[in-house]
Amino acid sequence: MRSKTELRDGWIFVKQAKDAREASAAEGTPVSLPHTWNAVDGQDGGNDYYRGTCWYRRGLENPGLSDGERAYLEFDGAAMTAEVWLNGERLAHHEGGYSRFRVDITDQLRESGNELVVSVDNSDNDRVYPQKADFTFYGGLYRMARLVVVPKEHFSMDYYGGDGIRVTPEVTIPDNDGEAASAVVTVEVWTDGGADEAAVIVSGDGADEAAVTVSGDGADGKTRTAEAAVQRVPLADGYGKAVFTLPDVHLWDGVDDPYLYTARAELPGGDAVETRFGCRKFYVDPQNGFFLNGRSYPLRGVSRHQDRAGAGNALTMEMHREDMEIVKEIGANTLRLAHYQQAQEFYDLCDENGILVWAEIPYITLHMPNGRENTLGQMRELVTQNYNHASIMCWGLSNEITASGSVTEDLLENHRLLNDLCHKLDPTRFTTMADVFMLETDSPLLEIPDVNSYNLYFGWYLGELEQNDAFFDEYHKKFPERCIGFSEYGADANPQYQSAAPEKGDYTEGYQALYHEHILRMIASRPWIWSTHVWNLFDFAADGRDEGGKNGQNQKGLVTMDRKLKKDAFYLYKAYWNKKEPFVHLCGSRYVDRTEEVTEIRVYSNAPSVTLYVDGTETETQKGEFIFRFQVPISGTHSIEARAGEAAECITVRRVQEKNMNYVFGQGGGVTNWFDQDDFKPGYFSIRHTM
């Protein structure tokens, strides 16, 4: 029987040691997992957070192996390069800070007195991604570690962190309304230890029953209604395959009905693995966008970095759940999980809540000729470990990879190899990439993935908002056969900064809202944009930044980094996307002191009409969609209330004679893109260039 023991406590953290022997003898600091050493210095600005090799050690109790059992250490995330020693012997080296890896420690275990030492290195190098990007590269054992004991006959533990089970649903959607969809579900298993057969079980994830046809070796071929169907699968060289037919399949249907099945595989010796999966069918059309289960399903959502204030990337399950609740509140139906593999717990939440996911590796900004094998290794781990997640729709090859260099043949070959690898490992999903705004649209790089997306910041870093419209119209006209998405867009906002006349570069909450108002109108009139992802749902750490009144943060988030404050633009998206929760939001709650005689009161709501009250007196009712603007004379301190049905919200405004300078970002000189630094290579585009 398989057992898992979390290695949460008992660790000693040693910040500096020359080798494992010295780390073993050093005094250190007691810590628990998850842990990062950059939770503070990685978020406070200065671009001086500690990047180097740190050490973790703990005692390890012998689990008492018998009858050929094997013991593994399992690490869900060790950033960025890790090495593992047990009892002074180095057993493993892993490059890639965002994926799971395992170490077989069976033969090195002692009866007692076992000492585990792990080195973790996030220092600068030329081979392990990421090395140049607009976010903090936290170091640490920032996800859980476990001791896993498996029987002699067990499902494979040694293939790129996978679980030895892969489920591939092939869904048929009937042309005629009223006919049920069907699915053929293939369950593959990989085993070690010499087992002859495995039992494979498919069952529904709800109270209702599923109609299942069992086919394959030893099956009777009859259709039956049951909560589970079982096949006994012969194994050849440790591999077996079962095929189930579901003639009346319960579809995984996005946020409307994210129904999940469970596949479980068992070996005679007692080992078992199980995974959830969803039956769904999707594709992208260059003229009509994304389709899910035979119907148009425009993908409208946000991006997410995995860190937060005070914790860095060492997140708890409660933090993951809180993030998902915010995703659900805003009403998004898709997430770009950038720019790396994120926690299995969060992919599970996406499965359960019907959120379609763009998953990617951290092949970002700077192409490193010595990093090719690392990109391929991280992609193998990403696909292998996440293949069964119903939520994942595509694999992202890279992000803004030409921001710090040109399109070379080596870069193109790296992308071709990644694209081919994705299709080999997973023929069921498409590939994509996020292209930096200055990459020419006729570049051969855009011909490699199945679909493309662009990161555009017209109206913030450069140019005017209308240039976003023009870019997509020109692209679609020039390449009508290509699918194009909008993978990043946004404007930084510090909620402290307010203005009656917000403008580009002032870091006000008001300009961020106006920026997104324009973008949402642009998107709504272009249904062929296959997906859109706001950059970003949350403010996140970028220790090299010093702008907008906050050091060490990218403030394009719709929500602050501590998740405590939702900026006005958050409620704009909620008005557009959230159809389930009637609400009204008054913008400018933090803009109390106002010098204007007549002030604009802006309201976001998903209701068809909004009524405004000033000092308790009804003043005006407007009908419209999403955005309501009222002109209100002010002379003193006033209570402003907006109502839409049962929903209501109230703010206070005050007429003053002089501008409140706390509302003004005092630093001039315009907005500078993060990669417009002194070390930017001569001859390449920067934000100082005009286009």
C-alpha positions in Angstrom: 0.0 0.0 0.0 1.4 3.4 -1.0 1.9 6.0 1.8 2.8 9.7 1.8 4.2 11.7 4.7 4.5 15.4 4.4 7.9 16.7 5.5 6.5 20.0 6.7 8.4 20.6 9.9 11.8 19.9 11.4 13.9 21.7 8.8 17.0 23.8 9.6 17.7 26.6 7.1 21.3 27.6 6.4 21.7 30.7 4.3 25.4 30.2 3.4 27.7 27.1 3.4 30.4 26.1 1.1 29.2 22.5 0.8 26.8 19.9 2.2 29.2 18.9 5.0 29.4 22.5 6.2 25.6 22.9 5.9 25.2 19.8 8.0 27.3 21.3 10.8 26.0 24.9 10.7 23.7 26.2 13.4 21.0 27.6 11.0 17.4 28.6 11.7 14.3 26.3 12.2 11.8 26.7 9.4 8.7 24.9 8.1 7.6 24.3 4.5 6.7 26.0 2.4 9.6 28.4 2.7 11.4 31.0 0.7 14.3 33.1 1.8 13.2 36.1 -0.4 9.7 36.7 1.2 11.0 40.2 2.4 14.0 41.2 0.3 12.4 40.0 -2.9 9.5 42.5 -2.6 11.1 45.7 -1.1 12.8 47.1 -4.2 16.4 47.8 -4.9 17.0 44.7 -7.1 19.2 43.4 -4.3 17.4 40.3 -3.1 19.6 37.4 -2.2 20.3 35.1 -5.1 22.6 32.2 -4.3 22.8 28.8 -2.9 21.0 28.1 0.4 20.7 24.9 2.4 17.9 22.9 4.1 18.5 19.9 6.4 16.4 17.7 8.6 16.5 14.2 10.2 14.6 11.5 8.3 13.1 8.5 10.1 13.4 5.2 8.4 9.9 4.2 7.3 10.6 0.5 7.8 10.6 -0.9 4.3 9.7 -4.5 3.6 9.0 -6.9 0.8 10.7 -4.9 -1.9 9.2 -1.5 -1.0 10.8 1.6 -2.4 11.1 5.0 -0.7 11.1 8.3 -2.6 11.5 11.9 -1.7 9.0 14.1 -3.6 9.6 17.8 -4.0 6.7 19.9 -5.5 8.9 22.9 -6.1 12.6 23.9 -5.3 13.6 27.1 -6.9 15.6 27.1 -9.0 18.3 24.4 -9.1 18.3 21.7 -6.4 20.6 19.0 -5.2 19.7 16.3 -2.7 22.1 14.5 -0.3 21.2 11.7 2.1 23.7 10.7 4.7 26.4 12.6 2.9 25.8 11.1 -0.6 24.6 13.3 -3.4 21.6 11.5 -5.0 20.0 14.1 -7.3 20.4 17.3 -9.3 17.3 19.1 -10.7 17.2 22.2 -12.8 13.8 24.0 -12.9 12.2 25.7 -10.0 8.5 25.2 -10.7 8.0 21.5 -11.3 7.9 18.3 -9.2 10.8 15.9 -9.0 11.5 12.7 -7.1 14.5 11.0 -5.7 14.7 7.3 -4.9 16.5 7.0 -1.5 15.8 3.3 -0.8 19.4 2.1 -1.0 20.9 5.0 1.0 18.5 4.7 4.0 20.0 3.7 7.4 18.2 2.0 10.2 18.4 5.3 12.1 20.2 8.6 12.1 19.4 9.6 8.5 20.1 13.2 7.6 18.7 14.8 4.6 20.4 17.9 3.1 19.0 19.9 0.2 20.8 22.8 -1.6 18.6 25.2 -3.5 20.2 27.8 -5.9 18.5 30.8 -7.5 21.7 32.5 -8.6 22.3 34.0 -12.0 23.5 31.6 -14.8 23.2 31.0 -18.5 21.3 27.7 -18.7 18.3 27.5 -16.3 15.2 29.6 -17.0 14.1 32.2 -16.0 17.1 34.6 -15.8 15.7 37.9 -17.1 12.1 38.9 -16.4 9.8 41.4 -14.7 9.3 39.3 -11.5 11.2 38.2 -8.5 12.9 34.8 -8.8 12.3 33.6 -5.3 14.5 30.9 -3.9 13.6 28.1 -1.5 11.7 24.9 -0.9 8.6 26.9 -1.4 6.2 24.0 -2.0 5.7 20.8 0.0 8.1 17.9 0.2 7.1 14.4 1.1 8.4 10.9 1.8 6.5 8.4 -0.4 6.7 4.7 0.1 5.5 2.4 -2.6 5.2 -1.4 -2.9 7.6 -3.4 -5.1 5.0 -3.4 -7.8 4.1 0.2 -8.2 3.0 2.8 -10.7 5.9 4.6 -12.2 7.6 7.3 -10.0 10.6 8.0 -12.2 9.2 9.6 -15.4 9.5 13.4 -15.1 7.5 13.7 -11.9 4.4 12.0 -13.4 2.0 9.7 -11.5 2.1 6.7 -14.0 -1.5 7.3 -15.2 -2.7 9.3 -18.3 -6.3 9.8 -19.3 -7.2 10.9 -22.8 -10.9 11.7 -23.5 -12.0 12.0 -27.1 -15.4 13.7 -27.3 -17.9 13.6 -30.1 -20.4 16.4 -30.2 -23.5 15.6 -32.3 -24.6 18.0 -35.0 -28.3 17.7 -34.0 -29.6 19.4 -30.9 -31.0 17.1 -28.3 -28.6 14.3 -29.1 -26.2 13.4 -26.3 -22.5 13.8 -26.6 -20.3 10.7 -26.3 -16.7 10.1 -25.4 -14.0 7.4 -25.8 -11.8 7.5 -22.8 -8.3 6.0 -23.0 -6.5 5.3 -19.7 -2.8 4.4 -19.9 -0.7 3.2 -17.0 3.0 2.7 -16.5 4.4 0.5 -13.8 7.6 -0.8 -12.3 8.3 -4.0 -10.3 6.9 -6.7 -12.6 3.2 -6.7 -12.1 1.2 -8.7 -14.7 -2.0 -6.7 -14.8 -3.8 -3.6 -13.4 -7.4 -2.9 -12.7 -8.6 0.4 -14.2 -11.8 2.1 -12.9 -13.6 5.1 -14.3 -16.4 6.7 -12.2 -18.3 9.9 -12.1 -17.5 12.7 -9.7 -21.1 13.4 -8.6 -24.2 11.8 -7.3 -25.6 11.0 -10.7 -24.7 7.8 -12.5 -22.8 7.5 -15.8 -23.7 5.2 -18.7 -20.6 3.2 -19.4 -19.6 0.7 -22.1 -16.7 -1.4 -21.2 -14.5 -2.7 -24.0 -11.1 -4.4 -24.2 -9.6 -7.5 -22.8 -12.0 -9.6 -21.0 -15.0 -7.2 -21.3 -18.4 -8.4 -22.3 -19.1 -5.3 -24.5 -22.5 -4.7 -22.9 -23.8 -1.2 -22.1 -24.6 -0.8 -18.4 -25.5 2.0 -16.1 -23.2 2.1 -13.1 -21.3 4.4 -10.9 -18.1 2.9 -12.0 -16.8 0.6 -14.8 -13.8 -1.7 -14.3 -11.4 -3.3 -16.7 -8.5 -5.6 -16.0 -5.6 -4.6 -18.2 -2.7 -6.9 -19.1 0.7 -5.2 -18.7 3.5 -5.6 -21.2 6.9 -4.2 -20.2 5.1 -2.2 -17.5 2.6 -0.6 -19.8 -1.1 -1.1 -20.2 -4.1 0.6 -21.7 -7.9 0.5 -21.1 -10.5 2.1 -23.3 -13.9 3.1 -22.0 -16.8 4.3 -24.1 -19.3 6.8 -22.5 -22.3 7.0 -24.9 -24.1 9.7 -22.8 -21.1 11.6 -21.4 -21.4 14.3 -18.8 -19.3 17.1 -20.3 -16.8 19.3 -18.5 -18.5 22.5 -19.7 -16.4 25.4 -18.4 -17.8 27.6 -15.6 -21.3 26.5 -16.4 -20.8 22.8 -15.4 -17.2 21.7 -14.6 -18.1 18.0 -14.2 -15.2 15.7 -13.4 -14.7 12.0 -13.7 -12.2 9.9 -11.7 -9.9 7.3 -13.2 -8.3 4.9 -10.7 -5.8 2.2 -11.3 -4.9 -0.6 -8.9 -2.2 -3.3 -8.9 -2.6 -6.7 -7.2 0.1 -5.8 -4.7 -1.9 -3.0 -3.3 -0.5 0.1 -5.1 -3.1 2.5 -6.5 -3.2 5.9 -8.2 -6.1 8.0 -9.3 -6.7 11.2 -11.2 -9.6 13.3 -12.1 -10.3 14.3 -15.7 -13.0 16.0 -17.7 -14.6 15.2 -21.1 -14.6 18.3 -23.3 -13.8 19.4 -26.8 -12.3 22.7 -27.8 -10.8 24.4 -30.8 -9.9 27.9 -32.1 -11.3 29.4 -35.2 -9.5 32.4 -36.8 -12.7 34.2 -37.6 -14.9 33.2 -34.6 -12.5 32.7 -31.7 -12.6 29.9 -29.2 -15.2 27.1 -29.1 -16.0 24.7 -26.2 -18.2 21.6 -26.7 -19.5 22.8 -30.0 -20.5 26.4 -29.1 -18.8 29.7 -29.2 -17.1 30.4 -25.8 -15.1 33.6 -25.8 -12.2 33.3 -23.4 -12.1 36.4 -21.2 -9.9 36.4 -18.2 -6.8 37.4 -16.3 -3.2 36.3 -15.6 -1.8 35.2 -12.2 1.6 35.2 -10.6 1.8 32.8 -7.7 3.3 35.2 -5.1 1.8 37.5 -2.5 2.8 40.2 0.0 4.7 38.9 3.0 4.7 35.3 1.8 6.6 35.4 -1.5 5.8 32.3 -3.5 5.5 30.1 -0.3 1.7 29.8 -0.5 -0.7 27.9 1.6 -3.8 26.0 0.4 -5.9 28.8 2.0 -4.1 31.4 -0.2 -4.8 29.4 -3.3 -8.5 29.1 -2.4 -8.7 32.8 -1.7 -7.2 33.6 -5.2 -9.7 31.3 -6.8 -12.6 33.0 -5.0 -11.4 36.3 -6.4 -11.2 34.8 -9.9 -14.8 33.6 -9.5 -15.9 37.0 -8.2 -14.6 38.9 -11.2 -16.3 36.3 -13.5 -13.3 35.3 -15.5 -13.6 32.0 -17.5 -9.9 31.7 -18.3 -6.5 32.1 -16.6 -3.1 32.5 -18.0 -0.9 31.0 -15.3 2.3 32.9 -15.9 5.2 32.5 -16.5 5.9 29.0 -15.2 4.3 25.8 -13.9 2.1 26.6 -10.9 1.0 24.5 -8.0 -1.0 21.3 -8.5 -3.4 22.5 -5.9 -4.2 25.5 -8.1 -4.7 23.5 -11.3 -7.1 21.4 -9.3 -9.1 24.5 -8.3 -9.2 25.4 -12.0 -10.5 22.0 -12.9 -13.2 22.2 -10.2 -14.3 25.7 -11.1 -14.3 25.4 -14.9 -11.5 27.9 -15.6 -9.7 27.2 -18.9 -5.9 27.5 -18.4 -3.0 28.6 -20.5 0.0 26.8 -19.0 3.5 27.7 -19.8 7.2 27.3 -19.0 9.5 30.2 -18.0 11.2 30.5 -21.4 11.1 34.3 -21.2 12.7 37.6 -22.3 16.2 36.4 -23.0 17.0 33.4 -25.2 20.1 31.6 -23.8 21.8 29.2 -26.3 23.0 27.1 -23.3 19.4 26.8 -22.1 17.8 24.7 -24.8 17.9 21.4 -22.8 16.4 23.2 -19.8 13.4 24.5 -21.9 12.8 21.0 -23.2 13.1 19.5 -19.7 10.8 22.0 -18.1 8.3 21.4 -20.9 8.4 17.6 -20.5 7.7 18.1 -16.8 4.9 20.6 -17.4 3.1 18.4 -19.8 3.7 15.1 -18.0 2.6 16.4 -14.6 -0.4 18.3 -15.9 -1.7 16.2 -18.8 -4.9 15.0 -16.9 -6.1 18.5 -15.9 -9.4 19.2 -17.6 -8.8 22.9 -17.3 -5.6 23.1 -19.4 -6.3 24.0 -23.0 -2.9 24.9 -24.4 0.9 24.9 -23.8 2.8 28.1 -23.9 6.2 27.9 -25.6 7.6 31.2 -24.5 6.9 34.8 -23.4 8.4 37.9 -25.0 11.4 35.9 -25.9 12.7 38.5 -28.3 12.6 41.4 -25.8 16.3 41.3 -25.2 17.5 39.9 -28.5 16.8 39.2 -32.2 15.2 36.3 -33.9 18.1 33.9 -34.5 18.1 30.5 -36.1 19.0 29.0 -32.7 16.0 30.7 -31.1 13.7 29.4 -34.0 15.1 25.9 -33.6 14.5 25.9 -29.9 10.8 26.8 -30.5 10.4 24.2 -33.2 11.7 21.5 -30.9 9.4 22.7 -28.1 6.4 22.8 -30.4 7.2 19.3 -31.7 7.7 18.0 -28.2 4.3 19.3 -27.1 2.6 17.7 -30.0 4.4 14.4 -29.3 3.6 14.4 -25.6 0.1 15.7 -26.1 -1.7 15.7 -29.5 -4.9 16.8 -27.9 -4.0 20.4 -27.0 -2.7 23.3 -29.1 0.5 25.3 -28.6 0.8 29.1 -28.3 3.2 31.8 -27.3 3.0 35.4 -26.1 4.8 37.8 -28.4 6.4 41.1 -27.3 4.8 44.1 -28.9 7.9 45.0 -31.1 8.1 41.6 -32.7 7.2 42.0 -36.4 4.0 40.2 -37.3 5.7 38.6 -40.4 8.4 37.0 -38.3 9.0 33.3 -38.9 8.7 32.8 -35.2 4.9 33.4 -35.4 4.6 30.4 -37.8 5.8 27.9 -35.3 3.0 27.5 -32.7 -0.6 26.6 -33.5 -2.0 30.0 -32.4 -0.5 33.2 -31.3 -1.1 36.0 -28.9 0.5 39.5 -28.4 1.4 41.5 -25.4 0.5 45.1 -26.1 0.8 48.1 -23.9 -0.3 51.0 -26.2 -1.8 53.6 -24.0 0.6 52.9 -21.1 4.3 52.3 -22.1 4.0 53.9 -25.5 1.5 55.3 -28.0 -2.2 55.8 -27.5 -5.0 53.4 -26.6 -6.4 53.4 -30.1 -3.3 51.8 -31.4 -4.4 48.5 -29.8 -7.5 48.6 -32.0 -5.4 49.4 -35.1 -2.9 46.6 -34.3 -5.4 43.9 -34.1 -7.4 45.1 -37.2 -4.2 45.3 -39.3 -3.1 41.8 -38.1 -6.5 40.2 -38.8 -6.7 41.8 -42.2 -3.1 40.7 -43.1 -3.4 37.2 -41.7 -7.1 36.2 -41.8 -6.2 32.5 -41.5 -4.3 32.9 -38.2 -5.8 32.8 -34.7 -4.7 35.8 -32.6 -5.1 36.5 -28.9 -4.4 39.3 -26.5 -2.1 37.7 -23.9 -1.1 40.8 -21.9 -2.4 44.4 -21.5 -2.6 46.7 -18.5 -1.6 49.9 -16.7 0.0 50.4 -13.3 -2.2 52.0 -10.6 -1.4 52.9 -7.0 -4.7 53.3 -5.3 -3.3 56.3 -3.3 -3.1 58.3 -6.5 -6.3 60.0 -7.7 -7.3 62.7 -10.2 -10.3 64.4 -11.7 -8.5 64.3 -15.1 -6.4 61.1 -15.1 -3.9 60.6 -17.9 -1.3 58.1 -19.1 1.6 57.8 -16.8 0.1 59.3 -13.6 -0.3 55.9 -11.9 -3.8 56.9 -10.8 -6.5 54.4 -10.1 -8.7 56.5 -12.4 -6.4 56.1 -15.4 -6.2 52.4 -15.0 -10.0 52.2 -15.0 -10.2 54.4 -18.2 -7.6 52.3 -19.9 -9.5 49.1 -19.2 -12.8 50.7 -20.3 -11.3 51.3 -23.7 -9.7 47.9 -24.0 -13.0 46.2 -23.1 -14.9 48.1 -25.8 -12.1 47.1 -28.2 -12.3 43.4 -27.3 -16.1 43.3 -27.4 -16.2 44.4 -31.1 -13.6 41.8 -32.2 -15.0 38.3 -31.5 -12.1 36.7 -33.5 -9.6 37.5 -30.7 -9.5 33.9 -29.3 -8.5 34.8 -25.7 -7.8 37.9 -23.6 -5.8 38.0 -20.4 -5.5 41.1 -18.2 -2.0 41.7 -16.9 -2.4 41.1 -14.0 -5.1 40.0 -11.6 -2.8 40.8 -8.6 0.1 43.2 -8.1 3.2 41.1 -7.8 6.8 41.4 -6.8 9.4 42.7 -9.2 12.3 43.7 -7.0 14.0 45.7 -9.7 11.1 48.1 -10.1 10.9 51.6 -8.4 7.9 53.4 -9.8 4.4 54.5 -9.0 5.2 55.2 -5.4 6.0 51.5 -4.5 9.4 49.9 -4.7 9.6 46.3 -5.7 6.2 45.8 -7.2 4.5 45.7 -10.6 1.2 47.5 -9.9 -0.8 46.5 -13.0 -2.9 44.2 -10.8 -6.6 44.7 -10.5 -6.1 43.7 -6.8 -3.3 44.7 -4.5 -0.6 42.2 -3.7 -2.0 41.4 -0.2 -5.5 40.7 -1.8 -7.1 43.3 0.6 -8.0 46.0 -1.9 -9.8 45.7 -5.2 -9.1 48.6 -7.5 -11.9 50.3 -9.4 -10.9 48.5 -12.6 -11.6 45.1 -10.9 -15.3 46.1 -10.7 -15.4 47.1 -14.3 -14.5 43.6 -15.3 -16.9 42.2 -12.8 -19.7 44.3 -14.4 -18.8 42.8 -17.8 -18.2 39.2 -16.8 -20.1 38.3 -13.6 -23.7 37.5 -14.5 -24.5 35.7 -11.3 -24.0 38.3 -8.6 -26.0 41.6 -9.0 -23.8 44.5 -7.7 -23.1 48.2 -8.0 -19.7 49.8 -7.5 -19.0 53.5 -7.0 -15.6 54.5 -8.4 -13.4 57.0 -6.6 -14.0 56.0 -3.0 -10.4 56.9 -2.3 -10.7 60.2 -4.1 -12.4 62.1 -1.3 -10.9 65.6 -1.5 -12.0 67.2 -4.9 -11.4 70.7 -6.2 -13.9 70.7 -9.0 -17.3 72.4 -8.7 -18.9 69.6 -10.6 -17.4 66.2 -10.2 -18.0 63.0 -12.2 -19.3 60.1 -10.3 -18.7 56.9 -12.2 -20.5 53.7 -11.4 -19.8 50.1 -12.6 -22.7 47.6 -12.4 -24.1 44.5 -14.2 -27.6 45.9 -13.7 -29.5 47.5 -16.6 -30.1 50.8 -14.6 -28.5 52.7 -11.7 -30.0 55.4 -9.5 -27.8 58.0 -7.8 -28.6 59.6 -4.5 -26.8 62.7 -3.1 -27.1 63.3 0.6 -30.1 61.0 0.7 -32.0 62.6 -2.2 -32.6 60.8 -5.5 -31.0 62.8 -8.3 -30.9 60.7 -11.5 -31.5 57.3 -12.9 -29.6 56.0 -15.9 -30.1 53.0 -18.1 -27.1 51.4 -19.8 -24.5 48.7 -19.9 -21.7 48.3 -17.3 -20.6 52.0 -17.1 -22.7 54.8 -15.7 -21.5 58.4 -15.5 -23.2 61.2 -13.4 -22.3 64.8 -13.1 -22.7 66.0 -9.5 -22.3 69.6 -8.2 -20.4 69.6 -4.9 -20.0 72.4 -2.4 -19.0 70.7 0.9 -19.0 67.1 2.3 -21.5 64.9 0.5 -22.7 61.3 0.8 -23.1 59.7 -2.6 -25.0 56.5 -3.0 -25.7 54.3 -6.0 -28.5 51.7 -6.1 -29.4 49.0 -8.6 -32.2 46.9 -7.3 -31.2 45.5 -3.9 -27.5 46.3 -4.5 -26.2 49.6 -3.1 -22.9 51.3 -2.3 -22.0 54.7 -0.7 -19.0 56.9 -0.8 -18.1 60.3 0.7 -16.7 63.2 -1.3 -15.5 66.6 -0.1 -15.0 69.9 -1.9 -11.7 71.5 -1.1 -9.9 74.6 -2.4 -6.4 73.1 -2.9 -5.4 69.8 -4.5 -4.5 67.1 -2.0 -0.9 66.4 -3.0 -1.1 62.9 -1.4 -3.1 62.0 -4.5 -0.3 63.0 -6.9 2.6 60.8 -8.0 5.5 63.3 -7.7 8.0 61.7 -9.9 8.2 62.9 -13.5 9.8 61.6 -16.7 7.1 59.3 -18.0 6.7 55.5 -17.7 9.7 53.3 -18.4 9.3 49.7 -19.5 11.0 47.3 -17.1 13.5 46.0 -19.7 14.6 49.5 -20.7 17.7 49.2 -18.5 21.3 50.3 -18.8 22.2 46.8 -19.9 19.7 46.7 -22.8 21.5 45.6 -25.9 22.3 48.3 -28.4 20.4 48.2 -31.6 17.2 46.6 -30.2 14.0 48.4 -29.6 13.2 49.9 -26.2 10.4 52.0 -24.9 12.3 55.2 -25.9 11.8 54.3 -29.6 8.8 55.4 -31.6 7.0 52.9 -33.9 
